[in-house]
Amino acid sequence: MKLRRLQVEQLRQFRQPFVIDDLQPGLNLIHGPNESGKSTLVRAIRAAFFERYRTSSVDDLRPWGDSAAAPTITLDFEARQKSWHLVKSFLQRKRCDLTVDSTSYSEDEAEEKLSELLGFQFSAKGVSKPEHWGVPGLLWVEQGTGQNIEQAVEHAGDHLKSALNSLVGEVASTGGDELVEQVRARWNELFTPTGKPRGDYQKLEKERQEHQQQIDELQARVQKYQEQVDRLGKLTQDYQRTQRERPWEEAERQLEQARERYRQVEKLEQLQAQEKETLTHLQSSQQLLRQNQEQLESLNTKLDVRKAELNRSQRDLEQAEAQSPSIASSVQQAKAAYESAARQVHQARLGETRSRLERDLRRLDQQNQALTANVKKARQYQQEVEHAREQTRQNQIDAHAVKALKETEHHLKEASIRSQAIATRLTWQLEPGAELALDNEALEGQGEKQLLEEARLVVPGIGKLGITPGGEDLASTRRKLFTLEQNFSEQLQKLGVDSTQQAERRLTAYEAAERALQHTRELLKSVAPMGLDQLLVEQKETQSQLLNAKTELHDSPAPEPGRQHQAVDVGSAEAARTRAETRLAEAEAEERKHQTELLTRRQTRDNAEAEWRQLQDEVQNPERQKQLQSLSKELAQIQQKQTRLEATVQAREQEIKHAHPAILKQDIERYQRSISNLRQSQEERQRELRDIQVRLEAWGAEGLEEQLSNKTAELEQCSRRYQELHRRAQALDLLLNLLTEKRQALTRRLQAPLQKHLDHYVSLLFPQATLEVDEHLRPGTFTRGTELGKIAELSFGAREQMGLISRLAYADLLREAGRPTLVILDDTLVHSDTDRLDDMKRILFDAANRHQILLFTCHPENWSDLGVPPRDIQAMKEQVPRPLQKTYR
Amino acid sequence: MPKFLHTADWQMGRAFSRFETEDGAALVEARFESIERIARLANEHRCDAILVAGDVFDAQTVADRTIRRVFNATKEFTGPWVMLPGNHDAALAESVWTRAKRLGAVPGNVHLALEPGTVNLEPQGLAILCAPLTQRNTYIDLTESLNTWETAEGLVRVGLAHGSVQGLLPDEIDSANPISPNRAETARLDYLALGDWHGTRQIDERTWYSGTPEPERFRNNDAGYALIVNVPGRGEPPDITAVETARYQWHQWREILAVESDLDQLLERLQALPEPSVVDLRLEGSVTLAGEEKLINALSVAEARFRSIRCDRSGLQLEPTDDDIAALKADGYVGEVIEDLRARQQDDNAEAARDALAILAGLLKDRKQEVSE
């Protein structure tokens, strides 16, 4: 089907005629912004086909506020190799005219033609709804519904199937599905959806079980009843027989016999008991006598025992006594050893004292000698000290004063040198004998004098010469010199010396004396640190000590000759003595013990002897001999009696034993019990008979077996009905399975062509992916790699893409079946990303080779690479050629 | 010249489980009627006594009502009845008989032979030597002692026993309660009236099974009779007449339908049966859809006519002819299903396939009718 031209007029915003012509057989891209009328055009195409011309339910087509409008749509298209011209007007002018080639149709006939051509239905009442849209509903995608494909497929189902039928050449069974539904409905009467019995089928099964249960119960009761009847029969027989035979009477007779026998045995037993008692008496007196005899006879034995005891104690005593000397000698030895050890200790002590005294003596002697030497030295040193002290006293001089003197002399020398330098030198060389007097000092020979002061030189003879030394400092120097000279002489005077040299000599002597004093003092101190007197005291003391030591040594006893070489030290001597002491103590203890033992044994021997003697006296008593004889006689008599008695007792014992009194007693009990048992069981039988009789009467009245028979009949009826239903159920199950199976097989055959087209597009969009068609020819399971799922689980964008390729696949299928196809897409794929959109463009372009596609969009830029020129609604609105409008009216 | 009626195996208290409730009740009722009929026949034939050779009751614990009704049904014959306990109603310590006595249901003219021994009917000239079962089953011949029982001179010696005559009856019969085949001779009996075998059957000149008076099973063994026994005199051979007592005839047919005429013949035979019939059919072979329809119609008619008719068609295959299938207008996969079901009738689950095919054919036929309407 190819749409060539579309014109709308008085329709929504297209109040004026609006035409799109020159529509291409393949892709047509029509764009315009929102509100420009894209959707109106789509709606117009839908209305032209789907809406009944005479319907009043298309008010939405009316331009706003224009109640007089007659919305009109004119379509020119080619289909089935014919040229179709459709004019449809609504509301104010309800008309439908269709021209196919040269044949004209109008009104309903025209509409039927259209629905037959495209494959849709008209709404019986009101506006056309999706369920009426059929094939166009699948191929004409409204804005935003591209992904919702399932409903659309369902509505187009019959058309698709018939298209498939014509392709595959299969007959999908006339009303087959209806038949399946009928069978399923009947199946559902018997089964729940999960295949469990329901309704009567289920109830009967339950009833059957209930019946069976009742039957089982009844059977059990019948069996019980029969058992009771059998029991009754046997009991009656037993009761009657017992009643006839009266077995307890025989038992009573036997009881009496047993009692009689038992009485006899009892008598025997009494006698036996009496004689046994006598025997016991005899035995006891015999025992008594024998005891006496034994006692008497036992004295001899006792005597022997005592004799033996005496002997043994005597022997013990002798043994002990024999030991006495050796024990005494060992004590003696120990004593001697101890004493020698003690002596040793004494000697050792003595030796030790003497050697100590000798050591002291030597030491004191040495000390005395040293002290004597020291005293001598000390006396000498004392003299030297005295001497040094004398020397010191003699040369006593102040070292500081000497030093000051030397300084003064030094200063004086310096001052005199200086004065001489500035002083006027007077040199003279006088003729022998010539004399001059200088200031009253006679000058002779040659000399020189320095004059510092005015001097008067009297030249004898000639007069007086005054000399006055010149120079500035002369006066001060002369004064200083004078002062110094004065000082010097004062100091000399003070020191008591004539010259510095003398002072120094004295100082040196003093210092030497001082040092000698010091030295001798030290020496003295070294020999008599505390002074000589002390030393003397010490010497005296030492001497007295020495004297004492000597006396002591002299007094101390001299060591025994010949023993000195042993040189036993006190420690070991004492240890030896301690050992000897211990040994002595031991020996003494031993001796004491021995003495005690000796005493004890002696005592024992004495006792034993006394006892033995006493007993011997007793034994030899003649009274006792007589007693013994009488006892023997008595015993013999008793023995005789006893033997006789024992014989009788034993014989009777045998008799009693043969009579089995215990068994007889048991017999009596047994017979008694038997009698009571026999009577009791008969009574019980009677009672049970009555009970069973009563019970059976009651049960019998219930007619159990007849009930059972009736119940069995009911069960069988129930089972028969169940079997019928079961058979029907089996048959329906089989039939339904077969029908479903065959139908599925058919569907699979039908799906193949559609699947082929679908695979074509899916491989373009998702390589390695598959999209399975389900039994209702809807896209079902989607697989991509390991992904597996339903379309509904994909993202919106992917679902929309899937929806679109599915629709294109349907279009291919329809085309292949010779059906007209027109694809209208209103702003589709807005949710696709660029890559997907590119793939979808390839798909659309590919599909456009086979179908006319009208693509409405408000995003022309998205579709610029689709290979077709876009057509702008806005632009077309401007160029509406008015005259044309009349041509198609 | 004593004359008496010999009957046995009434099996009163039995329910008929294989039938619908209503039919079962009618069959039970018929058994009561047969007792009344026996009483009338005894009167008609001027019998001196009626001997019932065991199994009067089907079980020991039948309802009181059943007991009373049984004895009530005997009232038309006022002569002596001798009833012998059989294996179903053995004279146990507590039995249906003791209950009947306790209920006071036993009329004075009915002798219950609860213990082995002779019932002397001197006025009738009969000595009835009874060998009742006192246990449910015995494996000794209870009639053995009949040999030694002496009876008054001049009385006709009639044995009355219940059990299987050894060596004569088919093996399938319970071999409990054995009876020597020459008992009549060894016990010097003029006649030995036996019960237990439900068909009328002669053992020797003087020994007979009377059979049950009203059939209660399909096995075709001449049930539904009572015997009128006329003993001309002591030692003389008896004269026996079988009289019909049954209300319903029981028919069990096993038929194989091979060709279409087989079905027609069967339906004709069915048509010929009297109305008080109980019919059990089992069909095998095959039938066309049209034949099936015809058969179902005929069965529907028969159901209304007969006391009961049942037809087991599970062994009967449905073989739709090509015409049948064409008539059903089953195309596409439904046609495949029909083919499949036809084939499946050869399998193990043939019954289900047959039923499924019938259901499918029915549905298709209904649809055809709808369309034609």
Chai-1 contact restraints between the chains, C-beta under 6 A:
chainA,res_idxA,chainB,res_idxB,connection_type,confidence,min_distance_angstrom,max_distance_angstrom,comment,restraint_id
A,V171,B,D331,contact,1.0,0.0,6.0,A-B,restraint_1
A,V171,B,G332,contact,1.0,0.0,6.0,A-B,restraint_2
A,A172,B,G332,contact,1.0,0.0,6.0,A-B,restraint_3
A,S173,B,D331,contact,1.0,0.0,6.0,A-B,restraint_4
A,S173,B,G332,contact,1.0,0.0,6.0,A-B,restraint_5
A,S173,B,Y333,contact,1.0,0.0,6.0,A-B,restraint_6
A,S173,B,V334,contact,1.0,0.0,6.0,A-B,restraint_7
A,T174,B,D331,contact,1.0,0.0,6.0,A-B,restraint_8
A,G176,B,G332,contact,1.0,0.0,6.0,A-B,restraint_9
A,G176,B,Y333,contact,1.0,0.0,6.0,A-B,restraint_10
A,G176,B,V334,contact,1.0,0.0,6.0,A-B,restraint_11
A,L179,B,V334,contact,1.0,0.0,6.0,A-B,restraint_12
A,Q182,B,L363,contact,1.0,0.0,6.0,A-B,restraint_13
A,V229,B,L92,contact,1.0,0.0,6.0,A-B,restraint_14
A,V229,B,A93,contact,1.0,0.0,6.0,A-B,restraint_15
A,V229,B,E94,contact,1.0,0.0,6.0,A-B,restraint_16
A,L232,B,A93,contact,1.0,0.0,6.0,A-B,restraint_17
A,L232,B,E94,contact,1.0,0.0,6.0,A-B,restraint_18
A,G233,B,L92,contact,1.0,0.0,6.0,A-B,restraint_19
A,G233,B,A93,contact,1.0,0.0,6.0,A-B,restraint_20
A,T236,B,A93,contact,1.0,0.0,6.0,A-B,restraint_21
A,L696,B,E94,contact,1.0,0.0,6.0,A-B,restraint_22
A,G700,B,T61,contact,1.0,0.0,6.0,A-B,restraint_23
A,G700,B,R99,contact,1.0,0.0,6.0,A-B,restraint_24
A,A701,B,D64,contact,1.0,0.0,6.0,A-B,restraint_25
A,G703,B,T61,contact,1.0,0.0,6.0,A-B,restraint_26
A,G703,B,V62,contact,1.0,0.0,6.0,A-B,restraint_27
A,G703,B,A63,contact,1.0,0.0,6.0,A-B,restraint_28
A,L704,B,T61,contact,1.0,0.0,6.0,A-B,restraint_29
A,E705,B,A59,contact,1.0,0.0,6.0,A-B,restraint_30
A,E705,B,T61,contact,1.0,0.0,6.0,A-B,restraint_31
A,E706,B,G13,contact,1.0,0.0,6.0,A-B,restraint_32
A,E706,B,V62,contact,1.0,0.0,6.0,A-B,restraint_33
A,E706,B,A63,contact,1.0,0.0,6.0,A-B,restraint_34
A,S709,B,A15,contact,1.0,0.0,6.0,A-B,restraint_35
A,N710,B,A15,contact,1.0,0.0,6.0,A-B,restraint_36
A,T712,B,S17,contact,1.0,0.0,6.0,A-B,restraint_37
A,A713,B,A15,contact,1.0,0.0,6.0,A-B,restraint_38
A,A713,B,S17,contact,1.0,0.0,6.0,A-B,restraint_39
A,A713,B,G24,contact,1.0,0.0,6.0,A-B,restraint_40
A,E716,B,S17,contact,1.0,0.0,6.0,A-B,restraint_41
A,R727,B,D355,contact,1.0,0.0,6.0,A-B,restraint_42
A,Q730,B,A352,contact,1.0,0.0,6.0,A-B,restraint_43
A,A731,B,A352,contact,1.0,0.0,6.0,A-B,restraint_44
A,A731,B,D355,contact,1.0,0.0,6.0,A-B,restraint_45
A,A731,B,A356,contact,1.0,0.0,6.0,A-B,restraint_46
A,A731,B,I359,contact,1.0,0.0,6.0,A-B,restraint_47
A,L734,B,A352,contact,1.0,0.0,6.0,A-B,restraint_48
A,L734,B,A356,contact,1.0,0.0,6.0,A-B,restraint_49
A,L735,B,A356,contact,1.0,0.0,6.0,A-B,restraint_50
A,L735,B,I359,contact,1.0,0.0,6.0,A-B,restraint_51
A,L735,B,L360,contact,1.0,0.0,6.0,A-B,restraint_52
A,L738,B,V337,contact,1.0,0.0,6.0,A-B,restraint_53
A,L738,B,D340,contact,1.0,0.0,6.0,A-B,restraint_54
A,L739,B,V337,contact,1.0,0.0,6.0,A-B,restraint_55
A,K742,B,Y333,contact,1.0,0.0,6.0,A-B,restraint_56
A,K742,B,E336,contact,1.0,0.0,6.0,A-B,restraint_57
A,K742,B,V337,contact,1.0,0.0,6.0,A-B,restraint_58
A,R743,B,Y333,contact,1.0,0.0,6.0,A-B,restraint_59
A,L746,B,Y333,contact,1.0,0.0,6.0,A-B,restraint_60
